[in-house]
Amino acid sequence: MRVVLSGGGTAGHINPALALAEELSARGHEVLFAGTPEGLEARLVAQAGIPFTPFKASGFDREAPLTLVTSTFKILASALKAGSWFKKVKPDAVVGFGGYVSIPVGVATVKRRIPLVIHEQNSVMGMANKFLSEFARYVAVTYQVAGKDVDEASKVVLTGNPVRSSVLAVTRQEGRRMLGIPEDGVMLLAFGGSLGARHINQALCALKQRLLEVDNLYVVHISGPREYDTVKADLDLSPAEAQRWILMPYQDRMAETLAAADCVLSRAGATSLAEISALGLPALLVPFPYATEDHQTTNAQAYVASGAAEMIADANLDSPEFAQLLMTLVTSEQERERMRQAAASFETQNAAARLADLVIQAAEGK
């Protein structure tokens, strides 16, 4: 069977697609990828060794009406190109993960009557997925609430958000060796996404002394490249403190870093939550307040409701509540164990397999 995956723009769209690609390939199916030539997907898909075909697509700026015209022409041209490509490669199914590029690929899929499956990573469905869901055979969701925008409820299937096998395969011992953290230490991992999060960095720096007073606590702090110099100056770590507060601008080996952690302070993006839940990591979540339709807050609420995480609004990071929540997370093994057990209920480790089953069903017309 041959399956085309499409998505782009952010790692949140691409990582679950790559996880599905791994699962389908392991079952003996051929996988191709359609994305934009300049997007993050072009690099990540190439690194994964998946054949990549580029299609131009872009969004539009409501304050610049001309961009609506140019983006529409790009999408129409790419839809025609995708149709010609499909005629050559003859896919058995197409899976869209969101991003503007999935629109022309999805339109071509429908016109050639190829089964289409949509996967939505967030609790609020993105524009591309919302548009294509009307034509999809199945709409796979990470959160049941995301299916509220789908007119035909029977299409909606809860699969969870797939996580790449590399995240699941690394052991705690491997991660600890990489970071130089002793096996009996308690490790807090703090990060705010690929670019960092200024307010999280500031709030964490303000608690430096209290955190370092916790016996055997190690903080791995990924500040983001733009924030690194400022955070380094704010922390002003002595050589002894730097042994237990490991500051870095970014980390391209997140699988090992997550595996080493005992608890996490992070935003509530789709990929971060999928990896956190797959590894059963206790978490304090700080949703990005400017996300579309505040979807990170909705994302986080499901984890908080299950008991797998605590949540605090970005606006409250300077409050005593934040300090109390974070200190409880790093000092109470009983609280962390409760969260670990709750996180197991999400079964994120099986999400790639469930989505692969759904794609195969669609291809077989079931």
CORQUI-V614778 format. One record per residue. N is the residue number from 1. PHI is phi in whole degrees, 0 to 359 (NA if undefined). PSI is psi in whole degrees, -180 to 180 (999 if undefined). OMEGA is omega in radians with two decimals (* if undefined). Layout:
{{N/PHI/PSI/OMEGA} {N/PHI/PSI/OMEGA}}
//
This chain:
{{1/NA/143/3.14} {2/243/127/-3.09} {3/235/134/3.05} {4/258/130/3.06} {5/252/144/-3.13} {6/217/138/3.11} {7/169/164/3.13} {8/177/-177/3.12} {9/101/-53/-3.12} {10/224/159/3.10} {11/298/-26/3.13} {12/297/-30/3.06} {13/276/-33/-2.96} {14/275/-42/-3.06} {15/301/-46/3.09} {16/294/-31/3.08} {17/295/-42/3.12} {18/293/-34/3.09} {19/295/-42/3.08} {20/295/-40/3.13} {21/301/-42/3.10} {22/300/-45/-3.10} {23/294/-45/3.13} {24/295/-42/3.13} {25/297/-39/3.12} {26/297/-26/3.11} {27/271/3/3.07} {28/93/11/-3.14} {29/265/153/3.13} {30/269/137/-3.10} {31/237/133/3.02} {32/239/158/-3.10} {33/229/136/3.07} {34/244/123/-3.13} {35/209/-176/3.13} {36/277/149/-3.09} {37/292/-27/-3.06} {38/256/-3/-3.06} {39/280/168/3.10} {40/304/-31/-3.10} {41/298/-34/-3.12} {42/300/-41/3.14} {43/285/-47/-3.06} {44/292/-39/3.13} {45/292/-41/3.10} {46/298/-42/3.11} {47/299/-32/-3.13} {48/279/-5/3.10} {49/76/25/-3.13} {50/260/132/3.10} {51/304/131/-3.01} {52/238/131/3.07} {53/240/125/-3.07} {54/273/144/3.04} {55/222/133/-3.13} {56/282/137/3.08} {57/198/147/3.11} {58/205/162/3.09} {59/272/-168/3.13} {60/224/156/-3.14} {61/256/119/-3.11} {62/300/-25/-3.14} {63/274/-4/3.10} {64/230/85/-3.03} {65/306/-30/-3.12} {66/298/-29/-3.13} {67/293/-25/3.07} {68/294/-39/3.12} {69/292/-48/-3.09} {70/294/-39/3.14} {71/292/-36/3.11} {72/295/-44/3.12} {73/296/-39/3.09} {74/299/-45/-3.11} {75/295/-42/3.13} {76/295/-44/3.13} {77/296/-41/-3.14} {78/290/-33/3.08} {79/296/-41/3.09} {80/295/-43/3.12} {81/297/-42/3.14} {82/296/-38/3.10} {83/299/-43/3.10} {84/295/-40/3.12} {85/296/-44/3.12} {86/300/-35/3.12} {87/299/-32/-3.14} {88/277/-47/-3.00} {89/273/-20/3.07} {90/50/65/3.12} {91/290/149/3.07} {92/274/-21/3.11} {93/198/156/3.08} {94/232/138/-3.13} {95/238/122/3.12} {96/257/134/-3.09} {97/247/7/3.13} {98/102/171/-3.02} {99/94/154/-3.03} {100/300/-33/-3.09} {101/295/-25/-3.12} {102/288/-16/3.13} {103/291/-56/3.12} {104/297/-37/3.10} {105/295/-41/3.12} {106/293/-41/3.12} {107/299/-44/3.11} {108/296/-36/3.11} {109/300/-47/-3.11} {110/294/-42/-3.10} {111/296/-32/3.14} {112/265/6/3.06} {113/59/41/3.05} {114/265/137/3.13} {115/302/131/-3.12} {116/244/131/3.05} {117/240/136/3.10} {118/249/139/3.02} {119/238/126/3.11} {120/251/122/-3.07} {121/276/-30/-3.03} {122/260/173/3.14} {123/281/-17/3.07} {124/243/123/-3.04} {125/290/133/3.11} {126/288/165/-3.05} {127/300/-47/-3.11} {128/298/-47/-3.14} {129/295/-37/3.12} {130/298/-43/3.12} {131/295/-46/-3.05} {132/282/-19/-3.10} {133/300/-27/3.13} {134/296/-29/-3.05} {135/255/-5/-3.03} {136/283/150/3.01} {137/289/-44/3.09} {138/224/149/3.01} {139/240/104/3.14} {140/275/136/-3.09} {141/231/154/3.04} {142/274/-36/3.13} {143/236/133/-3.09} {144/303/-33/-3.10} {145/298/-26/-3.13} {146/294/-22/-3.12} {147/282/-1/-3.10} {148/295/-22/-3.12} {149/270/1/-3.14} {150/265/121/-3.07} {151/297/-40/-3.11} {152/262/97/-3.01} {153/299/-27/-3.11} {154/294/-18/3.11} {155/286/-24/-2.97} {156/281/127/3.14} {157/230/127/3.12} {158/278/110/3.14} {159/248/-24/-2.94} {160/87/178/-3.09} {161/255/114/-3.08} {162/300/143/3.12} {163/239/138/-3.11} {164/296/147/-3.08} {165/299/-28/-3.14} {166/298/-31/3.11} {167/288/-36/-3.06} {168/277/-22/-2.99} {169/276/-24/-3.05} {170/286/140/3.13} {171/266/160/3.07} {172/302/-42/-3.11} {173/297/-41/3.12} {174/296/-44/3.14} {175/296/-41/-3.13} {176/293/-39/3.10} {177/297/-42/-3.13} {178/298/-41/-3.07} {179/271/-12/-3.12} {180/74/34/-3.12} {181/253/130/-3.12} {182/296/153/-3.07} {183/298/-34/-3.08} {184/271/1/3.12} {185/282/154/3.03} {186/263/124/-3.07} {187/248/123/2.99} {188/261/124/3.06} {189/257/124/-3.14} {190/238/126/3.10} {191/205/158/-3.08} {192/234/26/-3.08} {193/102/178/-3.01} {194/297/-29/-3.12} {195/258/-4/-3.11} {196/90/177/3.14} {197/214/108/-3.01} {198/302/-45/-3.05} {199/292/-38/3.08} {200/297/-44/3.11} {201/302/-46/-3.11} {202/296/-44/-3.12} {203/294/-37/3.14} {204/291/-43/3.11} {205/300/-37/-3.14} {206/296/-23/-3.13} {207/259/14/-3.07} {208/308/-53/-3.05} {209/296/-43/-3.13} {210/296/-40/-3.13} {211/290/-42/-3.13} {212/289/-16/3.06} {213/283/-14/3.11} {214/284/121/-3.08} {215/300/129/3.03} {216/66/23/3.07} {217/267/134/3.08} {218/240/132/3.13} {219/250/122/3.00} {220/254/110/-2.95} {221/246/109/3.10} {222/262/104/-2.95} {223/280/-23/-2.93} {224/94/141/-3.04} {225/298/-34/-3.12} {226/287/-24/-3.04} {227/261/-11/-2.92} {228/303/-51/-3.07} {229/298/-41/3.13} {230/295/-45/-3.13} {231/295/-41/3.12} {232/300/-42/3.12} {233/291/-41/-3.14} {234/296/-40/-3.11} {235/286/-41/3.13} {236/48/56/-3.05} {237/287/135/2.99} {238/285/164/3.10} {239/305/-39/3.13} {240/292/-42/3.12} {241/295/-36/-3.12} {242/293/-16/3.05} {243/290/-27/-3.09} {244/247/-11/3.09} {245/239/97/-3.04} {246/267/106/-3.10} {247/260/133/3.10} {248/216/149/-3.13} {249/288/-36/3.11} {250/203/172/-3.14} {251/214/113/3.14} {252/268/5/3.05} {253/241/62/-3.08} {254/290/-27/3.13} {255/301/-49/3.13} {256/294/-38/-3.11} {257/293/-44/3.10} {258/295/-41/-3.12} {259/297/-30/-3.10} {260/281/-19/-2.96} {261/283/151/2.98} {262/260/-25/3.14} {263/199/163/-2.98} {264/224/142/2.93} {265/243/118/-3.05} {266/202/172/2.93} {267/291/-176/-3.08} {268/236/43/3.05} {269/290/162/-3.04} {270/299/-47/-3.10} {271/292/-44/3.12} {272/302/-46/-3.12} {273/293/-38/3.13} {274/298/-45/-3.12} {275/290/-39/3.10} {276/298/-45/-3.10} {277/288/-35/3.13} {278/297/-34/-3.13} {279/265/-2/3.12} {280/65/38/-3.08} {281/273/125/3.01} {282/300/140/-3.00} {283/216/149/2.90} {284/248/115/-3.01} {285/257/137/3.11} {286/235/90/-3.08} {287/301/141/3.06} {288/292/118/-2.96} {289/289/-15/-3.07} {290/254/14/3.08} {291/294/151/-3.12} {292/306/126/-3.14} {293/54/27/3.13} {294/52/40/-3.02} {295/291/-23/3.12} {296/293/-33/3.07} {297/295/-44/3.10} {298/296/-40/3.06} {299/305/-50/-3.03} {300/292/-32/-3.06} {301/301/-34/3.14} {302/296/-39/3.14} {303/288/-39/3.12} {304/294/-42/-3.13} {305/298/-33/-3.13} {306/280/-16/-3.08} {307/94/5/-3.08} {308/277/-12/-3.08} {309/203/164/2.92} {310/249/159/-3.11} {311/222/144/3.02} {312/220/142/3.13} {313/291/147/3.11} {314/305/-36/-3.12} {315/295/-18/-3.09} {316/256/14/-3.11} {317/294/-23/-3.14} {318/268/6/-3.06} {319/268/162/3.04} {320/300/-27/3.14} {321/300/-44/3.13} {322/298/-47/3.14} {323/302/-43/-3.12} {324/295/-45/-3.13} {325/297/-44/-3.10} {326/290/-41/-3.13} {327/294/-37/3.07} {328/296/-41/-3.13} {329/299/-41/-3.05} {330/273/-18/-3.07} {331/256/-19/-3.04} {332/253/103/3.07} {333/295/-33/3.13} {334/297/-42/3.12} {335/293/-41/3.12} {336/295/-40/3.13} {337/295/-38/3.09} {338/299/-43/3.13} {339/293/-40/3.13} {340/300/-44/-3.14} {341/294/-38/3.12} {342/293/-38/-3.11} {343/297/-28/-3.12} {344/297/-22/-3.09} {345/292/-18/-3.11} {346/281/-22/3.10} {347/50/39/-3.12} {348/297/-27/-3.14} {349/301/-24/-3.11} {350/261/5/-3.03} {351/296/-41/-3.13} {352/297/-41/3.14} {353/293/-41/3.13} {354/295/-40/3.13} {355/292/-40/3.10} {356/299/-42/3.09} {357/302/-42/-3.11} {358/294/-41/3.13} {359/296/-42/3.12} {360/295/-40/3.07} {361/300/-43/3.13} {362/297/-44/-3.13} {363/296/-33/-3.13} {364/272/0/3.09} {365/76/23/-3.13} {366/270/999/*}}
//
